[in-house]
Amino acid sequence: MAAPRVELLWWSGCPSHGKARAMLAEAMTELGLDPSTIDSYQLVSDEEAAREHFIGSPTIRVDGVDIVPPGADTPPALTCRLYRRRDGRPSALPDPADIRDALTRAVTTA
């Protein structure tokens, strides 16, 4: 079984990327994955945001797929990201269950 590629994309203007990394590392550890393999990228320009299809900080991708895919009309931008938790509440961080589910899918389909 090959380990999934896990990426954390962030922008320094949003303070939640540290907490997102901790949540991601915890979920990876629970699933027996090595959190030291997280590829962390700080985006600093609009050009990078466009190239990476970055719609806000923090963004987590597993095997190149956003764990919470944005709408097709969401433009790339250096901005803070707004997630909806599974209970409907807005949050600067993804729902921990969304992180676990994306990692689990990657591990079980590898």
A tleap script that builds the chain and sets N, CA, C and O, in Angstrom:
source leaprc.protein.ff14SB
mol = sequence {
  NMET ALA ALA PRO ARG VAL GLU LEU LEU TRP
  TRP SER GLY CYS PRO SER HIE GLY LYS ALA
  ARG ALA MET LEU ALA GLU ALA MET THR GLU
  LEU GLY LEU ASP PRO SER THR ILE ASP SER
  TYR GLN LEU VAL SER ASP GLU GLU ALA ALA
  ARG GLU HIE PHE ILE GLY SER PRO THR ILE
  ARG VAL ASP GLY VAL ASP ILE VAL PRO PRO
  GLY ALA ASP THR PRO PRO ALA LEU THR CYS
  ARG LEU TYR ARG ARG ARG ASP GLY ARG PRO
  SER ALA LEU PRO ASP PRO ALA ASP ILE ARG
  ASP ALA LEU THR ARG ALA VAL THR THR CALA
}
set mol.1.N position { 0.849 -1.182 0.000 }
set mol.1.CA position { 0.000 0.000 0.000 }
set mol.1.C position { 0.890 1.240 0.000 }
set mol.1.O position { 1.737 1.400 0.879 }
set mol.2.N position { 0.704 2.093 -0.960 }
set mol.2.CA position { 1.446 3.345 -1.037 }
set mol.2.C position { 0.751 4.396 -0.176 }
set mol.2.O position { -0.476 4.497 -0.165 }
set mol.3.N position { 1.540 5.159 0.530 }
set mol.3.CA position { 0.973 6.224 1.356 }
set mol.3.C position { 0.455 7.331 0.447 }
set mol.3.O position { 1.064 7.618 -0.584 }
set mol.4.N position { -0.658 7.955 0.814 }
set mol.4.CA position { -1.181 9.046 -0.006 }
set mol.4.C position { -0.284 10.278 0.080 }
set mol.4.O position { 0.439 10.469 1.059 }
set mol.5.N position { -0.341 11.097 -0.947 }
set mol.5.CA position { 0.361 12.387 -0.914 }
set mol.5.C position { -0.560 13.373 -0.213 }
set mol.5.O position { -1.691 13.592 -0.645 }
set mol.6.N position { -0.078 13.960 0.855 }
set mol.6.CA position { -0.882 14.878 1.662 }
set mol.6.C position { -0.230 16.254 1.611 }
set mol.6.O position { 0.954 16.413 1.911 }
set mol.7.N position { -1.033 17.248 1.224 }
set mol.7.CA position { -0.533 18.611 1.085 }
set mol.7.C position { -1.341 19.564 1.963 }
set mol.7.O position { -2.561 19.450 2.077 }
set mol.8.N position { -0.639 20.488 2.568 }
set mol.8.CA position { -1.256 21.591 3.301 }
set mol.8.C position { -0.797 22.870 2.623 }
set mol.8.O position { 0.387 23.207 2.644 }
set mol.9.N position { -1.738 23.577 2.023 }
set mol.9.CA position { -1.444 24.840 1.363 }
set mol.9.C position { -1.982 25.962 2.241 }
set mol.9.O position { -3.104 25.891 2.742 }
set mol.10.N position { -1.167 26.997 2.419 }
set mol.10.CA position { -1.582 28.063 3.335 }
set mol.10.C position { -1.027 29.407 2.903 }
set mol.10.O position { -0.092 29.516 2.110 }
set mol.11.N position { -1.653 30.412 3.467 }
set mol.11.CA position { -1.266 31.804 3.250 }
set mol.11.C position { -1.036 32.428 4.615 }
set mol.11.O position { -1.825 32.209 5.534 }
set mol.12.N position { 0.022 33.197 4.760 }
set mol.12.CA position { 0.406 33.734 6.074 }
set mol.12.C position { -0.607 34.723 6.644 }
set mol.12.O position { -0.582 35.004 7.842 }
set mol.13.N position { -1.487 35.247 5.818 }
set mol.13.CA position { -2.494 36.189 6.300 }
set mol.13.C position { -3.593 35.542 7.118 }
set mol.13.O position { -4.404 36.241 7.726 }
set mol.14.N position { -3.633 34.219 7.142 }
set mol.14.CA position { -4.653 33.503 7.931 }
set mol.14.C position { -3.968 32.714 9.044 }
set mol.14.O position { -3.050 31.939 8.776 }
set mol.15.N position { -4.396 32.898 10.263 }
set mol.15.CA position { -3.717 32.269 11.395 }
set mol.15.C position { -4.077 30.803 11.632 }
set mol.15.O position { -3.507 30.186 12.533 }
set mol.16.N position { -4.991 30.226 10.867 }
set mol.16.CA position { -5.489 28.885 11.193 }
set mol.16.C position { -4.663 27.739 10.611 }
set mol.16.O position { -4.976 26.578 10.873 }
set mol.17.N position { -3.627 28.026 9.836 }
set mol.17.CA position { -2.890 26.926 9.213 }
set mol.17.C position { -2.150 26.049 10.222 }
set mol.17.O position { -1.992 24.851 9.989 }
set mol.18.N position { -1.699 26.615 11.326 }
set mol.18.CA position { -1.025 25.808 12.348 }
set mol.18.C position { -1.961 24.785 12.966 }
set mol.18.O position { -1.589 23.627 13.155 }
set mol.19.N position { -3.155 25.206 13.275 }
set mol.19.CA position { -4.161 24.298 13.833 }
set mol.19.C position { -4.565 23.255 12.790 }
set mol.19.O position { -4.785 22.092 13.128 }
set mol.20.N position { -4.663 23.664 11.532 }
set mol.20.CA position { -4.998 22.710 10.464 }
set mol.20.C position { -3.919 21.634 10.353 }
set mol.20.O position { -4.222 20.453 10.183 }
set mol.21.N position { -2.666 22.051 10.451 }
set mol.21.CA position { -1.566 21.076 10.394 }
set mol.21.C position { -1.657 20.099 11.559 }
set mol.21.O position { -1.454 18.898 11.376 }
set mol.22.N position { -1.958 20.596 12.747 }
set mol.22.CA position { -2.079 19.721 13.913 }
set mol.22.C position { -3.236 18.732 13.740 }
set mol.22.O position { -3.101 17.553 14.067 }
set mol.23.N position { -4.371 19.214 13.225 }
set mol.23.CA position { -5.517 18.331 12.981 }
set mol.23.C position { -5.160 17.259 11.952 }
set mol.23.O position { -5.508 16.090 12.115 }
set mol.24.N position { -4.468 17.666 10.901 }
set mol.24.CA position { -4.070 16.743 9.847 }
set mol.24.C position { -3.092 15.699 10.386 }
set mol.24.O position { -3.230 14.510 10.103 }
set mol.25.N position { -2.120 16.140 11.151 }
set mol.25.CA position { -1.145 15.218 11.732 }
set mol.25.C position { -1.824 14.212 12.664 }
set mol.25.O position { -1.480 13.030 12.660 }
set mol.26.N position { -2.774 14.673 13.450 }
set mol.26.CA position { -3.489 13.775 14.354 }
set mol.26.C position { -4.271 12.711 13.578 }
set mol.26.O position { -4.238 11.531 13.926 }
set mol.27.N position { -4.968 13.135 12.535 }
set mol.27.CA position { -5.740 12.188 11.723 }
set mol.27.C position { -4.815 11.185 11.039 }
set mol.27.O position { -5.132 9.998 10.967 }
set mol.28.N position { -3.687 11.650 10.543 }
set mol.28.CA position { -2.737 10.747 9.891 }
set mol.28.C position { -2.199 9.723 10.882 }
set mol.28.O position { -2.101 8.538 10.564 }
set mol.29.N position { -1.853 10.174 12.072 }
set mol.29.CA position { -1.345 9.269 13.095 }
set mol.29.C position { -2.385 8.210 13.449 }
set mol.29.O position { -2.051 7.033 13.584 }
set mol.30.N position { -3.641 8.621 13.598 }
set mol.30.CA position { -4.721 7.674 13.902 }
set mol.30.C position { -4.836 6.583 12.849 }
set mol.30.O position { -5.200 5.449 13.157 }
set mol.31.N position { -4.524 6.932 11.600 }
set mol.31.CA position { -4.640 5.975 10.499 }
set mol.31.C position { -3.330 5.256 10.192 }
set mol.31.O position { -3.241 4.508 9.218 }
set mol.32.N position { -2.320 5.482 11.021 }
set mol.32.CA position { -1.043 4.811 10.821 }
set mol.32.C position { -0.185 5.427 9.735 }
set mol.32.O position { 0.726 4.782 9.216 }
set mol.33.N position { -0.469 6.670 9.392 }
set mol.33.CA position { 0.326 7.384 8.393 }
set mol.33.C position { 1.328 8.297 9.092 }
set mol.33.O position { 1.099 8.734 10.220 }
set mol.34.N position { 2.412 8.575 8.430 }
set mol.34.CA position { 3.483 9.385 9.007 }
set mol.34.C position { 3.234 10.873 8.732 }
set mol.34.O position { 3.333 11.306 7.584 }
set mol.35.N position { 2.914 11.659 9.761 }
set mol.35.CA position { 2.645 13.078 9.537 }
set mol.35.C position { 3.869 13.880 9.084 }
set mol.35.O position { 3.722 15.008 8.613 }
set mol.36.N position { 5.051 13.324 9.217 }
set mol.36.CA position { 6.233 14.051 8.741 }
set mol.36.C position { 6.269 14.102 7.213 }
set mol.36.O position { 7.095 14.814 6.641 }
set mol.37.N position { 5.392 13.362 6.551 }
set mol.37.CA position { 5.351 13.368 5.086 }
set mol.37.C position { 4.426 14.444 4.530 }
set mol.37.O position { 4.279 14.553 3.312 }
set mol.38.N position { 3.802 15.237 5.389 }
set mol.38.CA position { 2.934 16.320 4.914 }
set mol.38.C position { 3.779 17.309 4.113 }
set mol.38.O position { 4.794 17.812 4.596 }
set mol.39.N position { 3.346 17.578 2.890 }
set mol.39.CA position { 3.987 18.605 2.076 }
set mol.39.C position { 3.287 19.917 2.381 }
set mol.39.O position { 2.105 20.077 2.079 }
set mol.40.N position { 4.006 20.853 2.974 }
set mol.40.CA position { 3.431 22.130 3.377 }
set mol.40.C position { 3.939 23.227 2.448 }
set mol.40.O position { 5.143 23.389 2.251 }
set mol.41.N position { 2.988 23.982 1.876 }
set mol.41.CA position { 3.340 25.027 0.930 }
set mol.41.C position { 2.710 26.346 1.342 }
set mol.41.O position { 1.496 26.443 1.523 }
set mol.42.N position { 3.555 27.358 1.488 }
set mol.42.CA position { 3.049 28.704 1.722 }
set mol.42.C position { 2.923 29.388 0.364 }
set mol.42.O position { 3.892 29.466 -0.391 }
set mol.43.N position { 1.738 29.877 0.062 }
set mol.43.CA position { 1.513 30.606 -1.179 }
set mol.43.C position { 1.650 32.093 -0.887 }
set mol.43.O position { 1.138 32.596 0.113 }
set mol.44.N position { 2.356 32.792 -1.787 }
set mol.44.CA position { 2.651 34.199 -1.527 }
set mol.44.C position { 2.215 35.140 -2.643 }
set mol.44.O position { 2.326 36.358 -2.501 }
set mol.45.N position { 1.718 34.591 -3.758 }
set mol.45.CA position { 1.323 35.472 -4.862 }
set mol.45.C position { 0.015 35.001 -5.486 }
set mol.45.O position { -0.373 33.838 -5.366 }
set mol.46.N position { -0.645 35.930 -6.149 }
set mol.46.CA position { -1.871 35.581 -6.864 }
set mol.46.C position { -1.583 34.567 -7.969 }
set mol.46.O position { -2.429 33.726 -8.274 }
set mol.47.N position { -0.411 34.642 -8.560 }
set mol.47.CA position { -0.036 33.701 -9.612 }
set mol.47.C position { 0.055 32.285 -9.057 }
set mol.47.O position { -0.419 31.335 -9.681 }
set mol.48.N position { 0.670 32.145 -7.875 }
set mol.48.CA position { 0.738 30.828 -7.235 }
set mol.48.C position { -0.663 30.325 -6.895 }
set mol.48.O position { -0.975 29.153 -7.107 }
set mol.49.N position { -1.500 31.210 -6.371 }
set mol.49.CA position { -2.872 30.827 -6.029 }
set mol.49.C position { -3.600 30.301 -7.259 }
set mol.49.O position { -4.298 29.290 -7.180 }
set mol.50.N position { -3.445 30.970 -8.386 }
set mol.50.CA position { -4.099 30.532 -9.618 }
set mol.50.C position { -3.538 29.190 -10.087 }
set mol.50.O position { -4.295 28.292 -10.455 }
set mol.51.N position { -2.220 29.057 -10.073 }
set mol.51.CA position { -1.580 27.814 -10.526 }
set mol.51.C position { -2.000 26.619 -9.672 }
set mol.51.O position { -2.197 25.521 -10.191 }
set mol.52.N position { -2.135 26.833 -8.371 }
set mol.52.CA position { -2.474 25.745 -7.448 }
set mol.52.C position { -3.977 25.586 -7.230 }
set mol.52.O position { -4.403 24.721 -6.464 }
set mol.53.N position { -4.783 26.415 -7.896 }
set mol.53.CA position { -6.244 26.397 -7.688 }
set mol.53.C position { -6.549 26.559 -6.198 }
set mol.53.O position { -7.391 25.859 -5.635 }
set mol.54.N position { -5.849 27.490 -5.588 }
set mol.54.CA position { -5.915 27.752 -4.147 }
set mol.54.C position { -7.043 28.741 -3.877 }
set mol.54.O position { -7.001 29.884 -4.330 }
set mol.55.N position { -8.056 28.288 -3.131 }
set mol.55.CA position { -9.205 29.154 -2.876 }
set mol.55.C position { -9.224 29.696 -1.455 }
set mol.55.O position { -10.196 30.330 -1.045 }
set mol.56.N position { -8.176 29.456 -0.713 }
set mol.56.CA position { -8.104 30.015 0.626 }
set mol.56.C position { -7.312 29.150 1.569 }
set mol.56.O position { -7.077 27.966 1.327 }
set mol.57.N position { -6.910 29.774 2.647 }
set mol.57.CA position { -6.060 29.147 3.656 }
set mol.57.C position { -6.864 28.790 4.894 }
set mol.57.O position { -7.648 29.592 5.401 }
set mol.58.N position { -6.652 27.573 5.368 }
set mol.58.CA position { -5.816 26.491 4.864 }
set mol.58.C position { -6.579 25.611 3.873 }
set mol.58.O position { -7.801 25.481 3.949 }
set mol.59.N position { -5.844 25.018 2.955 }
set mol.59.CA position { -6.400 24.025 2.035 }
set mol.59.C position { -5.624 22.736 2.222 }
set mol.59.O position { -4.393 22.739 2.250 }
set mol.60.N position { -6.343 21.643 2.350 }
set mol.60.CA position { -5.733 20.317 2.493 }
set mol.60.C position { -6.111 19.498 1.271 }
set mol.60.O position { -7.283 19.401 0.907 }
set mol.61.N position { -5.097 18.909 0.642 }
set mol.61.CA position { -5.338 18.021 -0.486 }
set mol.61.C position { -4.738 16.649 -0.205 }
set mol.61.O position { -3.647 16.534 0.354 }
set mol.62.N position { -5.459 15.630 -0.595 }
set mol.62.CA position { -4.981 14.254 -0.481 }
set mol.62.C position { -4.947 13.677 -1.889 }
set mol.62.O position { -5.968 13.618 -2.574 }
set mol.63.N position { -3.762 13.252 -2.309 }
set mol.63.CA position { -3.554 12.769 -3.675 }
set mol.63.C position { -4.075 13.766 -4.704 }
set mol.63.O position { -4.679 13.389 -5.709 }
set mol.64.N position { -3.827 15.053 -4.429 }
set mol.64.CA position { -4.169 16.112 -5.364 }
set mol.64.C position { -5.611 16.583 -5.329 }
set mol.64.O position { -5.983 17.473 -6.095 }
set mol.65.N position { -6.438 16.004 -4.452 }
set mol.65.CA position { -7.853 16.345 -4.390 }
set mol.65.C position { -8.148 17.102 -3.098 }
set mol.65.O position { -7.802 16.644 -2.009 }
set mol.66.N position { -8.781 18.250 -3.226 }
set mol.66.CA position { -9.189 19.040 -2.072 }
set mol.66.C position { -10.124 18.197 -1.211 }
set mol.66.O position { -11.045 17.571 -1.735 }
set mol.67.N position { -9.901 18.172 0.098 }
set mol.67.CA position { -10.749 17.327 0.953 }
set mol.67.C position { -12.181 17.831 1.023 }
set mol.67.O position { -13.093 17.067 1.340 }
set mol.68.N position { -12.387 19.109 0.731 }
set mol.68.CA position { -13.730 19.694 0.633 }
set mol.68.C position { -13.751 20.473 -0.681 }
set mol.68.O position { -13.486 21.675 -0.700 }
set mol.69.N position { -14.065 19.786 -1.771 }
set mol.69.CA position { -13.996 20.449 -3.075 }
set mol.69.C position { -14.854 21.713 -3.121 }
set mol.69.O position { -16.011 21.711 -2.701 }
set mol.70.N position { -14.266 22.791 -3.639 }
set mol.70.CA position { -15.017 24.045 -3.747 }
set mol.70.C position { -15.982 23.998 -4.926 }
set mol.70.O position { -15.913 23.104 -5.770 }
set mol.71.N position { -16.858 24.953 -4.967 }
set mol.71.CA position { -17.740 25.094 -6.116 }
set mol.71.C position { -16.933 25.468 -7.339 }
set mol.71.O position { -15.861 26.063 -7.229 }
set mol.72.N position { -17.446 25.122 -8.497 }
set mol.72.CA position { -16.730 25.380 -9.751 }
set mol.72.C position { -16.495 26.865 -9.993 }
set mol.72.O position { -15.564 27.237 -10.707 }
set mol.73.N position { -17.329 27.713 -9.408 }
set mol.73.CA position { -17.203 29.151 -9.636 }
set mol.73.C position { -16.377 29.862 -8.567 }
set mol.73.O position { -16.338 31.092 -8.537 }
set mol.74.N position { -15.714 29.104 -7.687 }
set mol.74.CA position { -14.899 29.710 -6.633 }
set mol.74.C position { -13.545 30.104 -7.208 }
set mol.74.O position { -12.782 29.233 -7.627 }
set mol.75.N position { -13.230 31.398 -7.237 }
set mol.75.CA position { -11.972 31.833 -7.847 }
set mol.75.C position { -10.777 31.606 -6.911 }
set mol.75.O position { -10.924 31.666 -5.690 }
set mol.76.N position { -9.603 31.348 -7.481 }
set mol.76.CA position { -8.408 31.249 -6.654 }
set mol.76.C position { -8.069 32.616 -6.066 }
set mol.76.O position { -8.263 33.648 -6.707 }
set mol.77.N position { -7.556 32.604 -4.830 }
set mol.77.CA position { -7.211 33.870 -4.178 }
set mol.77.C position { -6.390 33.633 -2.920 }
set mol.77.O position { -6.498 32.590 -2.275 }
set mol.78.N position { -5.566 34.619 -2.584 }
set mol.78.CA position { -4.885 34.627 -1.286 }
set mol.78.C position { -5.875 35.208 -0.289 }
set mol.78.O position { -6.022 36.425 -0.174 }
set mol.79.N position { -6.539 34.334 0.418 }
set mol.79.CA position { -7.583 34.734 1.359 }
set mol.79.C position { -7.727 33.660 2.422 }
set mol.79.O position { -7.143 32.583 2.308 }
set mol.80.N position { -8.496 33.952 3.443 }
set mol.80.CA position { -8.821 32.939 4.438 }
set mol.80.C position { -9.983 32.112 3.903 }
set mol.80.O position { -10.879 32.632 3.239 }
set mol.81.N position { -9.954 30.844 4.197 }
set mol.81.CA position { -10.991 29.937 3.701 }
set mol.81.C position { -12.082 29.772 4.746 }
set mol.81.O position { -11.813 29.754 5.948 }
set mol.82.N position { -13.300 29.653 4.279 }
set mol.82.CA position { -14.423 29.391 5.160 }
set mol.82.C position { -14.982 28.011 4.836 }
set mol.82.O position { -15.405 27.746 3.711 }
set mol.83.N position { -14.976 27.151 5.827 }
set mol.83.CA position { -15.527 25.804 5.697 }
set mol.83.C position { -16.892 25.756 6.367 }
set mol.83.O position { -17.223 26.607 7.193 }
set mol.84.N position { -17.665 24.772 6.008 }
set mol.84.CA position { -18.903 24.451 6.720 }
set mol.84.C position { -18.680 23.120 7.411 }
set mol.84.O position { -18.395 22.110 6.767 }
set mol.85.N position { -18.814 23.129 8.722 }
set mol.85.CA position { -18.727 21.882 9.473 }
set mol.85.C position { -19.928 21.018 9.125 }
set mol.85.O position { -20.905 21.510 8.560 }
set mol.86.N position { -19.865 19.763 9.450 }
set mol.86.CA position { -20.954 18.851 9.111 }
set mol.86.C position { -22.260 19.206 9.812 }
set mol.86.O position { -23.342 18.832 9.361 }
set mol.87.N position { -22.144 19.932 10.919 }
set mol.87.CA position { -23.363 20.362 11.614 }
set mol.87.C position { -23.867 21.710 11.090 }
set mol.87.O position { -24.822 22.271 11.628 }
set mol.88.N position { -23.215 22.230 10.029 }
set mol.88.CA position { -23.666 23.460 9.401 }
set mol.88.C position { -22.973 24.726 9.872 }
set mol.88.O position { -23.122 25.776 9.247 }
set mol.89.N position { -22.217 24.650 10.959 }
set mol.89.CA position { -21.530 25.838 11.473 }
set mol.89.C position { -20.392 26.258 10.548 }
set mol.89.O position { -19.697 25.401 10.002 }
set mol.90.N position { -20.191 27.567 10.364 }
set mol.90.CA position { -19.031 28.043 9.612 }
set mol.90.C position { -17.767 27.908 10.469 }
set mol.90.O position { -17.823 28.020 11.694 }
set mol.91.N position { -16.643 27.670 9.819 }
set mol.91.CA position { -15.394 27.480 10.546 }
set mol.91.C position { -14.214 27.845 9.656 }
set mol.91.O position { -14.270 27.693 8.435 }
set mol.92.N position { -13.161 28.321 10.272 }
set mol.92.CA position { -11.915 28.588 9.553 }
set mol.92.C position { -11.137 27.304 9.281 }
set mol.92.O position { -10.135 27.314 8.565 }
set mol.93.N position { -11.607 26.198 9.857 }
set mol.93.CA position { -10.941 24.897 9.714 }
set mol.93.C position { -11.931 23.864 9.199 }
set mol.93.O position { -13.126 23.960 9.476 }
set mol.94.N position { -11.444 22.875 8.452 }
set mol.94.CA position { -12.348 21.830 7.993 }
set mol.94.C position { -12.824 20.973 9.163 }
set mol.94.O position { -12.196 20.941 10.221 }
set mol.95.N position { -13.918 20.294 8.962 }
set mol.95.CA position { -14.413 19.354 9.957 }
set mol.95.C position { -13.398 18.217 10.080 }
set mol.95.O position { -12.960 17.686 9.059 }
set mol.96.N position { -13.013 17.828 11.293 }
set mol.96.CA position { -12.062 16.721 11.441 }
set mol.96.C position { -12.518 15.445 10.731 }
set mol.96.O position { -11.686 14.679 10.247 }
set mol.97.N position { -13.816 15.215 10.667 }
set mol.97.CA position { -14.332 14.029 9.971 }
set mol.97.C position { -14.041 14.098 8.477 }
set mol.97.O position { -13.817 13.063 7.849 }
set mol.98.N position { -14.040 15.305 7.888 }
set mol.98.CA position { -13.711 15.441 6.472 }
set mol.98.C position { -12.246 15.075 6.220 }
set mol.98.O position { -11.919 14.460 5.205 }
set mol.99.N position { -11.384 15.449 7.134 }
set mol.99.CA position { -9.962 15.098 7.017 }
set mol.99.C position { -9.796 13.582 7.093 }
set mol.99.O position { -9.156 12.976 6.233 }
set mol.100.N position { -10.374 12.980 8.124 }
set mol.100.CA position { -10.263 11.523 8.298 }
set mol.100.C position { -10.850 10.773 7.102 }
set mol.100.O position { -10.246 9.819 6.611 }
set mol.101.N position { -12.020 11.200 6.632 }
set mol.101.CA position { -12.659 10.517 5.508 }
set mol.101.C position { -11.797 10.575 4.249 }
set mol.101.O position { -11.673 9.575 3.540 }
set mol.102.N position { -11.206 11.725 3.964 }
set mol.102.CA position { -10.356 11.852 2.769 }
set mol.102.C position { -9.122 10.960 2.882 }
set mol.102.O position { -8.732 10.311 1.912 }
set mol.103.N position { -8.515 10.929 4.055 }
set mol.103.CA position { -7.341 10.070 4.242 }
set mol.103.C position { -7.733 8.599 4.163 }
set mol.103.O position { -7.017 7.800 3.559 }
set mol.104.N position { -8.855 8.236 4.763 }
set mol.104.CA position { -9.320 6.849 4.736 }
set mol.104.C position { -9.593 6.402 3.317 }
set mol.104.O position { -9.212 5.295 2.935 }
set mol.105.N position { -10.250 7.243 2.524 }
set mol.105.CA position { -10.509 6.906 1.116 }
set mol.105.C position { -9.211 6.662 0.376 }
set mol.105.O position { -9.100 5.712 -0.399 }
set mol.106.N position { -8.235 7.512 0.610 }
set mol.106.CA position { -6.946 7.369 -0.084 }
set mol.106.C position { -6.235 6.085 0.306 }
set mol.106.O position { -5.626 5.423 -0.535 }
set mol.107.N position { -6.313 5.736 1.576 }
set mol.107.CA position { -5.638 4.538 2.057 }
set mol.107.C position { -6.339 3.276 1.552 }
set mol.107.O position { -5.673 2.307 1.188 }
set mol.108.N position { -7.655 3.277 1.528 }
set mol.108.CA position { -8.399 2.070 1.140 }
set mol.108.C position { -8.461 1.870 -0.369 }
set mol.108.O position { -8.758 0.767 -0.827 }
set mol.109.N position { -8.188 2.912 -1.153 }
set mol.109.CA position { -8.209 2.757 -2.609 }
set mol.109.C position { -6.807 2.621 -3.183 }
set mol.109.O position { -6.645 2.431 -4.389 }
set mol.110.N position { -5.801 2.717 -2.334 }
set mol.110.CA position { -4.408 2.639 -2.813 }
set mol.110.C position { -4.044 1.206 -3.180 }
set mol.110.O position { -2.917 0.944 -3.601 }
savepdb mol mol.pdb
quit
